[in-house]
Amino acid sequence: MGTMLVTYHQAGQPGGGTTQPVIRLPGATTERVTTSGTSARTTGAAPQGPSGKKTDGGFATVFAIGANLFVVSGTGTPTAAYPAAGASGNGSAVLSGQSITFAVKPGEKIAAIEFT
């Protein structure tokens, strides 16, 4: 079993209509999810956007700890499914010890499943 840490956040310091490509900690929230060979998802959802006006979902950074993860995002109850060889599917791999940051819509959750 591994761990997925998901941080929902804005990016950079808004100013002069620009955004820097770094995590903005004010307002950021992090959730810890235990992962396995069965899809597991966050209970929290994307609460804010980089505009500070909460009109978009902002960003989610996913950290994989102790396991390779295949992650997806979606509203409601997203389910992660690792694609079979020769097939494709929605989502992205996050190798153990690494992280990925991507844009999310308001209300989206993150789901992950372990793979080897």
MMTF fields as JSON, N, C-alpha, C and O atoms, coordinates in Angstrom:
{
  "mmtfVersion": "1.0.0",
  "mmtfProducer": "UNKNOWN",
  "numBonds": 463,
  "numAtoms": 464,
  "numGroups": 116,
  "numChains": 1,
  "numModels": 1,
  "chainsPerModel": [1],
  "groupsPerChain": [116],
  "chainIdList": ["A"],
  "bondAtomList": [4, 2, 8, 6, 12, 10, 16, 14, 20, 18, 24, 22, 28, 26, 32, 30, 36, 34, 40, 38, 44, 42, 48, 46, 52, 50, 56, 54, 60, 58, 64, 62, 68, 66, 72, 70, 76, 74, 80, 78, 84, 82, 88, 86, 92, 90, 96, 94, 100, 98, 104, 102, 108, 106, 112, 110, 116, 114, 120, 118, 124, 122, 128, 126, 132, 130, 136, 134, 140, 138, 144, 142, 148, 146, 152, 150, 156, 154, 160, 158, 164, 162, 168, 166, 172, 170, 176, 174, 180, 178, 184, 182, 188, 186, 192, 190, 196, 194, 200, 198, 204, 202, 208, 206, 212, 210, 216, 214, 220, 218, 224, 222, 228, 226, 232, 230, 236, 234, 240, 238, 244, 242, 248, 246, 252, 250, 256, 254, 260, 258, 264, 262, 268, 266, 272, 270, 276, 274, 280, 278, 284, 282, 288, 286, 292, 290, 296, 294, 300, 298, 304, 302, 308, 306, 312, 310, 316, 314, 320, 318, 324, 322, 328, 326, 332, 330, 336, 334, 340, 338, 344, 342, 348, 346, 352, 350, 356, 354, 360, 358, 364, 362, 368, 366, 372, 370, 376, 374, 380, 378, 384, 382, 388, 386, 392, 390, 396, 394, 400, 398, 404, 402, 408, 406, 412, 410, 416, 414, 420, 418, 424, 422, 428, 426, 432, 430, 436, 434, 440, 438, 444, 442, 448, 446, 452, 450, 456, 454, 460, 458],
  "bondOrderList": [1, 1, 1, 1, 1, 1, 1, 1, 1, 1, 1, 1, 1, 1, 1, 1, 1, 1, 1, 1, 1, 1, 1, 1, 1, 1, 1, 1, 1, 1, 1, 1, 1, 1, 1, 1, 1, 1, 1, 1, 1, 1, 1, 1, 1, 1, 1, 1, 1, 1, 1, 1, 1, 1, 1, 1, 1, 1, 1, 1, 1, 1, 1, 1, 1, 1, 1, 1, 1, 1, 1, 1, 1, 1, 1, 1, 1, 1, 1, 1, 1, 1, 1, 1, 1, 1, 1, 1, 1, 1, 1, 1, 1, 1, 1, 1, 1, 1, 1, 1, 1, 1, 1, 1, 1, 1, 1, 1, 1, 1, 1, 1, 1, 1, 1],
  "groupList": [{"groupName": "MET", "atomNameList": ["N", "CA", "C", "O"], "elementList": ["N", "C", "C", "O"], "formalChargeList": [0, 0, 0, 0], "bondAtomList": [1, 0, 2, 1, 3, 2], "bondOrderList": [1, 1, 2], "singleLetterCode": "M", "chemCompType": "L-PEPTIDE LINKING"}, {"groupName": "GLY", "atomNameList": ["N", "CA", "C", "O"], "elementList": ["N", "C", "C", "O"], "formalChargeList": [0, 0, 0, 0], "bondAtomList": [1, 0, 2, 1, 3, 2], "bondOrderList": [1, 1, 2], "singleLetterCode": "G", "chemCompType": "PEPTIDE LINKING"}, {"groupName": "THR", "atomNameList": ["N", "CA", "C", "O"], "elementList": ["N", "C", "C", "O"], "formalChargeList": [0, 0, 0, 0], "bondAtomList": [1, 0, 2, 1, 3, 2], "bondOrderList": [1, 1, 2], "singleLetterCode": "T", "chemCompType": "L-PEPTIDE LINKING"}, {"groupName": "LEU", "atomNameList": ["N", "CA", "C", "O"], "elementList": ["N", "C", "C", "O"], "formalChargeList": [0, 0, 0, 0], "bondAtomList": [1, 0, 2, 1, 3, 2], "bondOrderList": [1, 1, 2], "singleLetterCode": "L", "chemCompType": "L-PEPTIDE LINKING"}, {"groupName": "VAL", "atomNameList": ["N", "CA", "C", "O"], "elementList": ["N", "C", "C", "O"], "formalChargeList": [0, 0, 0, 0], "bondAtomList": [1, 0, 2, 1, 3, 2], "bondOrderList": [1, 1, 2], "singleLetterCode": "V", "chemCompType": "L-PEPTIDE LINKING"}, {"groupName": "TYR", "atomNameList": ["N", "CA", "C", "O"], "elementList": ["N", "C", "C", "O"], "formalChargeList": [0, 0, 0, 0], "bondAtomList": [1, 0, 2, 1, 3, 2], "bondOrderList": [1, 1, 2], "singleLetterCode": "Y", "chemCompType": "L-PEPTIDE LINKING"}, {"groupName": "HIS", "atomNameList": ["N", "CA", "C", "O"], "elementList": ["N", "C", "C", "O"], "formalChargeList": [0, 0, 0, 0], "bondAtomList": [1, 0, 2, 1, 3, 2], "bondOrderList": [1, 1, 2], "singleLetterCode": "H", "chemCompType": "L-PEPTIDE LINKING"}, {"groupName": "GLN", "atomNameList": ["N", "CA", "C", "O"], "elementList": ["N", "C", "C", "O"], "formalChargeList": [0, 0, 0, 0], "bondAtomList": [1, 0, 2, 1, 3, 2], "bondOrderList": [1, 1, 2], "singleLetterCode": "Q", "chemCompType": "L-PEPTIDE LINKING"}, {"groupName": "ALA", "atomNameList": ["N", "CA", "C", "O"], "elementList": ["N", "C", "C", "O"], "formalChargeList": [0, 0, 0, 0], "bondAtomList": [1, 0, 2, 1, 3, 2], "bondOrderList": [1, 1, 2], "singleLetterCode": "A", "chemCompType": "L-PEPTIDE LINKING"}, {"groupName": "PRO", "atomNameList": ["N", "CA", "C", "O"], "elementList": ["N", "C", "C", "O"], "formalChargeList": [0, 0, 0, 0], "bondAtomList": [1, 0, 2, 1, 3, 2], "bondOrderList": [1, 1, 2], "singleLetterCode": "P", "chemCompType": "L-PEPTIDE LINKING"}, {"groupName": "ILE", "atomNameList": ["N", "CA", "C", "O"], "elementList": ["N", "C", "C", "O"], "formalChargeList": [0, 0, 0, 0], "bondAtomList": [1, 0, 2, 1, 3, 2], "bondOrderList": [1, 1, 2], "singleLetterCode": "I", "chemCompType": "L-PEPTIDE LINKING"}, {"groupName": "ARG", "atomNameList": ["N", "CA", "C", "O"], "elementList": ["N", "C", "C", "O"], "formalChargeList": [0, 0, 0, 0], "bondAtomList": [1, 0, 2, 1, 3, 2], "bondOrderList": [1, 1, 2], "singleLetterCode": "R", "chemCompType": "L-PEPTIDE LINKING"}, {"groupName": "GLU", "atomNameList": ["N", "CA", "C", "O"], "elementList": ["N", "C", "C", "O"], "formalChargeList": [0, 0, 0, 0], "bondAtomList": [1, 0, 2, 1, 3, 2], "bondOrderList": [1, 1, 2], "singleLetterCode": "E", "chemCompType": "L-PEPTIDE LINKING"}, {"groupName": "SER", "atomNameList": ["N", "CA", "C", "O"], "elementList": ["N", "C", "C", "O"], "formalChargeList": [0, 0, 0, 0], "bondAtomList": [1, 0, 2, 1, 3, 2], "bondOrderList": [1, 1, 2], "singleLetterCode": "S", "chemCompType": "L-PEPTIDE LINKING"}, {"groupName": "LYS", "atomNameList": ["N", "CA", "C", "O"], "elementList": ["N", "C", "C", "O"], "formalChargeList": [0, 0, 0, 0], "bondAtomList": [1, 0, 2, 1, 3, 2], "bondOrderList": [1, 1, 2], "singleLetterCode": "K", "chemCompType": "L-PEPTIDE LINKING"}, {"groupName": "ASP", "atomNameList": ["N", "CA", "C", "O"], "elementList": ["N", "C", "C", "O"], "formalChargeList": [0, 0, 0, 0], "bondAtomList": [1, 0, 2, 1, 3, 2], "bondOrderList": [1, 1, 2], "singleLetterCode": "D", "chemCompType": "L-PEPTIDE LINKING"}, {"groupName": "PHE", "atomNameList": ["N", "CA", "C", "O"], "elementList": ["N", "C", "C", "O"], "formalChargeList": [0, 0, 0, 0], "bondAtomList": [1, 0, 2, 1, 3, 2], "bondOrderList": [1, 1, 2], "singleLetterCode": "F", "chemCompType": "L-PEPTIDE LINKING"}, {"groupName": "ASN", "atomNameList": ["N", "CA", "C", "O"], "elementList": ["N", "C", "C", "O"], "formalChargeList": [0, 0, 0, 0], "bondAtomList": [1, 0, 2, 1, 3, 2], "bondOrderList": [1, 1, 2], "singleLetterCode": "N", "chemCompType": "L-PEPTIDE LINKING"}],
  "groupTypeList": [0, 1, 2, 0, 3, 4, 2, 5, 6, 7, 8, 1, 7, 9, 1, 1, 1, 2, 2, 7, 9, 4, 10, 11, 3, 9, 1, 8, 2, 2, 12, 11, 4, 2, 2, 13, 1, 2, 13, 8, 11, 2, 2, 1, 8, 8, 9, 7, 1, 9, 13, 1, 14, 14, 2, 15, 1, 1, 16, 8, 2, 4, 16, 8, 10, 1, 8, 17, 3, 16, 4, 4, 13, 1, 2, 1, 2, 9, 2, 8, 8, 5, 9, 8, 8, 1, 8, 13, 1, 17, 1, 13, 8, 4, 3, 13, 1, 7, 13, 10, 2, 16, 8, 4, 14, 9, 1, 12, 14, 10, 8, 8, 10, 12, 16, 2],
  "groupIdList": [1, 2, 3, 4, 5, 6, 7, 8, 9, 10, 11, 12, 13, 14, 15, 16, 17, 18, 19, 20, 21, 22, 23, 24, 25, 26, 27, 28, 29, 30, 31, 32, 33, 34, 35, 36, 37, 38, 39, 40, 41, 42, 43, 44, 45, 46, 47, 48, 49, 50, 51, 52, 53, 54, 55, 56, 57, 58, 59, 60, 61, 62, 63, 64, 65, 66, 67, 68, 69, 70, 71, 72, 73, 74, 75, 76, 77, 78, 79, 80, 81, 82, 83, 84, 85, 86, 87, 88, 89, 90, 91, 92, 93, 94, 95, 96, 97, 98, 99, 100, 101, 102, 103, 104, 105, 106, 107, 108, 109, 110, 111, 112, 113, 114, 115, 116],
  "secStructList": [7, 3, 3, 3, 3, 3, 3, 3, 3, 3, 3, 1, 7, 7, 5, 6, 6, 5, 7, 7, 1, 1, 3, 3, 3, 3, 3, 3, 3, 3, 3, 3, 3, 3, 3, 7, 1, 1, 7, 3, 3, 7, 1, 1, 7, 7, 7, 7, 7, 6, 6, 1, 1, 1, 1, 1, 7, 7, 3, 3, 3, 3, 3, 3, 3, 1, 1, 3, 3, 3, 3, 3, 3, 3, 1, 1, 1, 7, 7, 7, 7, 7, 7, 7, 6, 6, 7, 7, 7, 1, 1, 3, 3, 3, 7, 6, 6, 7, 3, 3, 3, 3, 3, 7, 7, 6, 6, 7, 3, 3, 3, 3, 3, 3, 3, 7],
  "xCoordList": [0.837, 0.0, 0.883, 1.906, 0.458, 1.171, 0.328, -0.731, 0.814, 0.11, 0.089, 1.086, -1.058, -1.188, -1.481, -2.441, -0.65, -0.933, -1.425, -0.765, -2.566, -3.125, -3.225, -3.869, -2.587, -2.686, -3.418, -2.954, -4.571, -5.308, -4.798, -4.716, -4.454, -3.835, -3.991, -4.417, -3.63, -3.482, -2.033, -1.215, -1.722, -0.331, 0.204, -0.452, 1.393, 2.124, 1.467, 0.437, 2.081, 1.599, 0.87, 1.512, -0.485, -1.181, -0.722, -0.636, -0.441, -0.012, 0.255, 0.973, -0.293, -0.073, -0.59, -0.1, -1.592, -2.177, -1.316, -1.588, -0.273, 0.591, 0.538, 0.195, 0.88, 0.946, 2.262, 2.647, 2.95, 4.216, 3.953, 3.005, 4.777, 4.528, 5.026, 5.835, 4.538, 4.881, 3.611, 2.634, 3.636, 2.475, 2.329, 3.303, 1.11, 0.799, 0.182, -0.896, 0.857, 0.404, -0.845, -1.649, -1.057, -2.3, -3.512, -3.674, -4.347, -5.546, -5.338, -6.307, -4.097, -3.84, -4.344, -4.242, -4.888, -5.318, -4.71, -4.624, -4.286, -3.674, -4.453, -4.829, -4.688, -5.378, -4.502, -3.836, -4.509, -3.741, -4.703, -5.707, -4.376, -5.214, -4.339, -3.282, -4.764, -4.063, -4.458, -5.642, -3.46, -3.722, -3.463, -2.792, -4.015, -3.828, -4.141, -4.146, -4.401, -4.762, -6.215, -6.692, -6.919, -8.308, -8.335, -7.649, -9.117, -9.185, -9.613, -10.557, -8.904, -9.233, -9.232, -8.442, -10.103, -10.198, -10.238, -10.48, -9.991, -10.059, -11.507, -12.435, -11.684, -13.023, -13.247, -14.371, -12.154, -12.226, -12.154, -11.767, -12.528, -12.526, -11.88, -11.696, -11.54, -10.886, -11.764, -12.884, -11.256, -12.074, -11.85, -12.665, -10.768, -10.429, -9.619, -9.086, -9.535, -8.758, -7.661, -7.62, -6.754, -5.646, -6.069, -5.29, -7.286, -7.761, -8.049, -8.129, -8.206, -8.583, -10.058, -10.541, -10.789, -12.225, -13.062, -14.29, -12.393, -13.06, -13.967, -15.013, -13.561, -14.328, -13.791, -14.385, -12.669, -12.141, -11.508, -11.386, -11.107, -10.613, -9.153, -8.696, -8.41, -7.0, -6.181, -6.31, -5.333, -4.409, -4.453, -4.846, -4.04, -3.849, -2.452, -2.065, -1.699, -0.4, -0.547, -0.963, -0.2, -0.304, 1.098, 1.941, 1.343, 2.613, 2.39, 1.463, 3.217, 3.141, 4.216, 5.399, 3.801, 4.74, 4.626, 3.589, 5.689, 5.73, 5.053, 4.986, 4.547, 3.89, 3.799, 3.73, 3.8, 3.514, 2.005, 1.268, 1.544, 0.11, -0.324, 0.42, -1.537, -2.192, -3.347, -4.219, -3.37, -4.349, -5.273, -4.891, -6.491, -7.488, -8.179, -8.126, -8.82, -9.626, -11.026, -11.237, -11.976, -13.349, -14.284, -13.933, -15.468, -16.483, -17.232, -17.147, -17.951, -18.699, -17.783, -17.121, -17.745, -16.941, -15.993, -16.237, -14.917, -13.983, -13.342, -13.079, -13.096, -12.476, -11.257, -11.34, -10.129, -8.889, -8.821, -9.133, -8.413, -8.239, -6.967, -6.871, -5.994, -4.731, -4.976, -5.513, -4.604, -4.89, -4.111, -2.962, -4.747, -4.087, -3.068, -3.135, -2.134, -1.121, -1.812, -2.73, -1.369, -1.932, -3.198, -3.731, -3.687, -4.913, -4.542, -3.411, -5.487, -5.274, -6.429, -7.487, -6.215, -7.264, -6.979, -5.857, -7.993, -7.823, -6.943, -7.061, -6.062, -5.249, -3.776, -3.36, -2.987, -1.539, -0.861, -1.402, 0.328, 1.126, 1.913, 2.385, 2.047, 2.915, 3.767, 3.261, 5.055, 5.932, 6.258, 6.306, 6.48, 6.793, 7.935, 8.976, 7.726, 8.731, 8.648, 9.449, 7.686, 7.55, 6.196, 5.345, 6.02, 4.752, 4.401, 5.251, 3.134, 2.651, 1.645, 0.883, 1.641, 0.693, -0.142, 0.391, -1.451, -2.324, -3.504, -3.828, -4.136, -5.291, -6.527, -6.693, -7.388, -8.64, -9.786, -9.585, -10.975, -12.179, -12.756, -12.439, -13.594, -14.195, -14.946, -15.664, -14.773, -15.491, -14.847, -15.33, -13.768, -13.128, -12.371, -11.769, -12.418, -11.666, -10.582, -10.604, -9.637, -8.555, -8.676, -8.858, -8.577, -8.6, -7.297, -6.707, -6.855, -5.603, -5.705, -6.464, -4.914, -4.792, -3.316, -2.625, -2.823, -1.431, -1.203, -2.09, 0.009, 0.404, 1.866, 2.614, 2.272, 3.684, 4.293, 5.475],
  "yCoordList": [-1.178, 0.0, 1.242, 1.308, 2.205, 3.459, 4.603, 4.403, 5.792, 6.997, 7.996, 8.184, 8.632, 9.728, 10.98, 11.019, 11.997, 13.305, 14.198, 14.311, 14.824, 15.736, 17.117, 17.3, 18.085, 19.475, 20.275, 20.399, 20.818, 21.728, 23.132, 23.528, 23.889, 25.188, 26.118, 25.724, 27.355, 28.344, 28.291, 27.585, 29.038, 29.095, 30.507, 31.481, 30.597, 31.853, 32.982, 32.817, 34.108, 35.336, 36.138, 36.718, 36.186, 36.996, 38.455, 39.019, 39.039, 40.428, 40.877, 40.203, 41.972, 42.5, 41.573, 41.593, 40.754, 39.865, 38.654, 37.947, 38.399, 37.248, 36.271, 36.641, 35.018, 33.982, 33.253, 32.887, 33.041, 32.32, 30.826, 30.455, 29.958, 28.523, 27.863, 26.937, 28.344, 27.758, 27.639, 28.35, 26.727, 26.569, 27.792, 28.283, 28.272, 29.389, 28.768, 28.177, 28.898, 28.22, 28.802, 28.032, 30.136, 30.621, 30.009, 30.132, 29.356, 28.728, 27.303, 26.636, 26.815, 25.452, 24.454, 24.695, 23.329, 22.255, 20.95, 20.705, 20.106, 18.824, 17.699, 17.787, 16.641, 15.462, 14.231, 14.103, 13.334, 12.085, 10.935, 10.771, 10.132, 8.991, 7.746, 7.758, 6.671, 5.393, 4.714, 4.624, 4.235, 3.64, 2.138, 1.613, 1.458, 0.014, -0.343, 0.528, -1.619, -2.073, -1.794, -2.172, -1.136, -0.716, 0.807, 1.446, 1.389, 2.844, 3.477, 3.019, 4.536, 5.319, 6.782, 7.191, 7.581, 8.989, 9.908, 9.491, 11.166, 12.186, 12.38, 12.122, 12.837, 13.219, 14.697, 15.131, 15.469, 16.89, 17.083, 16.18, 18.266, 18.589, 19.945, 20.723, 20.215, 21.481, 22.66, 22.808, 23.502, 24.583, 25.954, 26.849, 26.157, 27.532, 27.556, 26.536, 28.728, 28.893, 29.915, 30.633, 30.0, 30.934, 32.39, 33.273, 32.656, 34.033, 34.602, 35.818, 33.708, 34.157, 34.454, 34.808, 34.316, 34.605, 33.338, 33.395, 32.175, 30.889, 30.594, 29.963, 31.055, 30.794, 29.612, 29.208, 29.055, 27.852, 27.0, 27.443, 25.79, 24.859, 25.002, 24.372, 25.8, 25.97, 24.763, 24.253, 24.307, 23.227, 22.172, 22.441, 20.956, 19.881, 19.324, 19.028, 19.183, 18.524, 17.198, 17.151, 16.116, 14.769, 14.236, 14.223, 13.797, 13.195, 11.708, 11.327, 10.86, 9.405, 8.985, 9.253, 8.326, 7.91, 6.395, 5.892, 5.681, 4.244, 3.378, 2.161, 3.962, 3.174, 4.0, 5.228, 3.31, 3.96, 4.101, 3.147, 5.289, 5.546, 5.95, 6.606, 5.549, 6.046, 6.891, 6.384, 8.18, 9.11, 9.689, 9.862, 9.981, 10.643, 11.707, 11.666, 12.65, 13.635, 13.638, 13.237, 14.095, 14.182, 14.577, 14.491, 15.009, 15.36, 14.099, 13.068, 14.187, 13.026, 12.001, 12.274, 10.809, 9.723, 9.181, 8.108, 9.911, 9.431, 8.106, 7.875, 7.246, 5.947, 5.792, 5.946, 5.488, 5.289, 3.847, 2.915, 3.678, 2.345, 2.363, 3.105, 1.551, 1.48, 0.799, -0.308, 1.416, 0.832, -0.466, -0.601, -1.402, -2.651, -2.364, -1.329, -3.273, -3.12, -2.938, -3.684, -1.952, -1.673, -0.838, -0.481, -0.522, 0.283, 1.668, 1.894, 2.577, 3.905, 4.229, 3.602, 5.208, 5.617, 7.0, 7.495, 7.625, 8.955, 8.865, 7.925, 9.839, 9.9, 10.001, 10.17, 9.891, 10.011, 9.191, 9.012, 8.699, 7.971, 8.946, 9.977, 8.606, 9.329, 8.257, 7.459, 8.244, 7.223, 7.518, 8.675, 6.466, 6.6, 7.588, 7.51, 8.507, 9.513, 10.746, 11.669, 10.778, 11.924, 12.605, 12.12, 13.729, 14.454, 14.972, 15.053, 15.319, 15.924, 17.003, 16.829, 18.101, 19.184, 19.365, 19.413, 19.467, 19.681, 20.554, 20.705, 21.122, 21.992, 21.142, 20.057, 21.652, 20.974, 21.977, 23.183, 21.458, 22.282, 22.303, 21.427, 23.285, 23.326, 22.028, 21.52, 21.505, 20.308, 18.992, 17.925, 19.046, 17.798, 17.171, 17.86, 15.841, 15.05, 14.297, 14.24, 13.721, 12.946, 11.505, 11.238, 10.567, 9.144, 8.517, 8.967, 7.472, 6.807, 5.311, 4.841, 4.559, 3.123, 2.796, 3.414, 1.821, 1.447, 0.538, -0.217, 0.618, -0.293, -0.629, 0.086, -1.741, -2.14, -2.13, -2.437],
  "zCoordList": [0.0, 0.0, 0.0, 0.681, -0.774, -0.87, -0.352, 0.243, -0.588, -0.163, -1.31, -2.007, -1.494, -2.441, -1.623, -0.853, -1.794, -1.217, -2.348, -3.38, -2.163, -3.168, -2.551, -1.518, -3.186, -2.747, -3.808, -4.941, -3.428, -4.312, -4.02, -2.858, -5.054, -4.82, -6.013, -7.098, -5.764, -6.813, -7.265, -6.676, -8.308, -8.774, -8.628, -8.997, -8.091, -8.062, -7.308, -6.655, -7.417, -6.81, -7.872, -8.747, -7.817, -8.808, -8.72, -7.629, -9.833, -9.844, -11.265, -12.003, -11.647, -12.985, -14.077, -15.206, -13.729, -14.732, -15.052, -16.022, -14.25, -14.51, -13.349, -12.226, -13.628, -12.615, -12.763, -13.873, -11.674, -11.698, -11.511, -10.82, -12.115, -12.06, -10.772, -10.812, -9.643, -8.354, -7.518, -7.751, -6.536, -5.658, -4.77, -4.2, -4.662, -3.765, -2.508, -2.574, -1.371, -0.16, 0.492, 1.017, 0.488, 1.096, 0.397, -0.817, 1.176, 0.622, 0.137, -0.225, 0.117, -0.336, 0.697, 1.9, 0.228, 1.112, 0.629, -0.574, 1.577, 1.235, 1.894, 3.063, 1.127, 1.636, 1.423, 0.396, 2.397, 2.322, 2.051, 2.745, 1.018, 0.639, 0.59, -0.041, 1.248, 1.173, -0.129, -0.456, -0.874, -2.185, -2.167, -1.278, -3.18, -3.327, -4.775, -5.644, -5.034, -6.368, -6.706, -7.777, -5.798, -6.015, -6.03, -5.233, -6.924, -7.031, -5.707, -5.063, -5.313, -4.121, -4.51, -5.36, -3.905, -4.295, -3.087, -1.954, -3.377, -2.333, -1.905, -2.671, -0.672, -0.233, -0.52, -0.776, -0.472, -0.803, -2.309, -3.05, -2.742, -4.17, -4.389, -3.452, -5.64, -5.997, -5.567, -6.055, -4.651, -4.117, -4.712, -4.49, -5.466, -5.848, -7.127, -7.564, -7.714, -8.933, -8.781, -7.782, -9.765, -9.673, -9.729, -9.368, -10.173, -10.244, -8.863, -8.692, -7.86, -6.524, -6.414, -5.339, -7.52, -7.536, -7.423, -7.492, -7.247, -7.118, -8.305, -8.154, -9.494, -10.705, -11.493, -12.493, -11.047, -11.673, -10.586, -9.443, -10.927, -9.924, -9.568, -8.615, -10.292, -9.986, -10.39, -11.503, -9.474, -9.771, -8.682, -7.546, -9.052, -8.086, -8.304, -9.435, -7.228, -7.285, -6.561, -5.404, -7.257, -6.702, -6.443, -7.34, -5.211, -4.809, -4.587, -3.872, -5.184, -4.996, -4.004, -4.211, -2.924, -1.889, -1.704, -1.271, -2.032, -1.798, -2.831, -2.657, -3.903, -4.95, -6.228, -6.183, -7.369, -8.646, -8.754, -8.503, -9.127, -9.188, -10.592, -11.321, -10.959, -12.162, -11.659, -10.953, -12.013, -11.451, -12.517, -13.674, -12.092, -12.936, -12.095, -10.866, -12.752, -12.036, -12.623, -13.767, -11.825, -12.308, -11.188, -10.012, -11.556, -10.563, -10.146, -10.814, -9.06, -8.584, -7.957, -6.956, -8.554, -8.008, -9.079, -9.631, -9.378, -10.396, -9.977, -8.796, -10.959, -10.698, -11.593, -12.811, -10.974, -11.728, -12.216, -11.475, -13.461, -14.047, -14.883, -15.861, -14.499, -15.228, -16.564, -16.582, -17.689, -19.001, -19.237, -18.814, -19.91, -20.295, -21.391, -22.055, -21.575, -22.632, -23.981, -24.321, -24.741, -26.056, -26.025, -27.075, -24.826, -24.694, -24.171, -23.74, -24.21, -23.645, -22.713, -22.771, -21.86, -20.94, -20.411, -20.515, -19.843, -19.263, -18.03, -17.245, -17.858, -16.668, -16.97, -18.116, -15.899, -16.028, -14.941, -13.85, -15.255, -14.277, -13.415, -13.893, -12.142, -11.22, -10.545, -9.757, -10.857, -10.305, -8.849, -8.432, -8.089, -6.672, -6.452, -7.105, -5.531, -5.233, -6.106, -5.954, -7.024, -7.911, -7.707, -6.961, -8.379, -8.323, -9.705, -10.592, -9.869, -11.114, -10.726, -9.775, -11.448, -11.222, -12.469, -13.578, -12.296, -13.447, -13.063, -11.885, -14.066, -13.849, -13.564, -14.121, -12.692, -12.375, -12.42, -12.278, -12.617, -12.603, -11.189, -10.385, -10.873, -9.536, -9.261, -10.122, -8.064, -7.658, -8.079, -7.7, -8.856, -9.262, -8.104, -7.281, -8.061, -7.099, -7.859, -9.088, -7.127, -7.711, -7.26, -6.072, -8.204, -7.872, -8.356, -9.338, -7.654, -8.006, -7.783, -6.936, -8.572, -8.411, -8.567, -9.377, -7.791, -7.886, -9.087, -9.483, -9.669, -10.733, -10.572, -9.905, -11.199, -11.129, -12.511, -12.667]
}
